[in-house]
Amino acid sequence: MKKQIVKLTSILMLTLFSAFALYAENADEEKSPWALSLTTDAAFDFKSDYVSGPTHFAPITKVYGGIEACITLNGSYTLATPLGESWLVKDAHVAFGAAMELSPITFKPTLSIEFQPLPFFVLSAGGSFGIGWNMLGFEGLCAYDYYFDEYQKLSTFEHPYYEAWAKATIMFDTGAIFAGDWTHVVMMANFKTMYAGLMNIGRNTVYEWQASKNQVQGLQYDAQVVLGYQMPLVLSLAGIRFQATGHFDGSDYGAINSTFDGAFASISLSPLFQFSFGDKDSLICLLDFSSRRSFAESNSAYEDVRLHTVGREWYFRRVAFSYTHKFF
């Protein structure tokens, strides 16, 4: 039954993307409501051994700490829904989106809907249903076993990943007030609430998805703020991103919440640079300075859920790249 659900989901997504391509071919390029793009994401992680004790910085101890990569095919159809003749609401619209994300160890289709009633405000919601697998030493789908103190591999189709989310975004550009090519100080802030987990595992079971350990089912948040300066150059944007993620309720981790701090917020501050190559291609480069739990006990492998959280550890996590090509 689960294999049939995944197969039907894949067929539905392929049908949607076929429709995007079919209708876009016959639409006027400037006015077409259809959009299709391909995004390639990659990251090079550095290795920083854990340092026990209160809040501190952990230096890089090894240049190579891992690699990450995935590609995502994104398609959307935009429907104009003007709310009046005023410049503030005449361009209101609804966008219906579909995406297929593929990494070496996971496959995740997504459906979404977006409503933009104002030029600076967007509401969106969506859901994902994905599968993961383990190969060549890379772990895409595992569950933590307290008895053996290790992550055990899970069956791909017995434990699909699911996620439902809602997000609000606000945007501002000083170029809307001050005319000119060099007057664009831009700001974007969004808050995303999501409920995610794996099917057919215990309520407080700690799991690994997409090589990311210590996850549990529950209601989570992802808050981001980007502040940057936009320029009419190949380097089209330079700025910084703040991000905070975590669980609303630490009790999602069950009995270990009191020591592990289940509601711990992972915070990152990341300089970012966007390069634009014409109207259809862009590259974003990000230097990710992040934070994680700091424990009373020494630990060199990963955030062991049996340890006692006593502070925050800052470290240089990775260099990330995201390249997007717009087909139409």
Helices and strands as residue ranges (DSSP letters): H 2-25, E 34-47, E 56-57, E 62-80, E 93-102, E 106-118, E 121-132, E 134-135, E 138-139, E 141-145, E 150-153, E 161-173, G 174-176, E 184-198, E 207-209, E 212-215, E 218-230, E 235-247, G 250-256, H 257-260, E 266-277, E 281-295, E 309-326
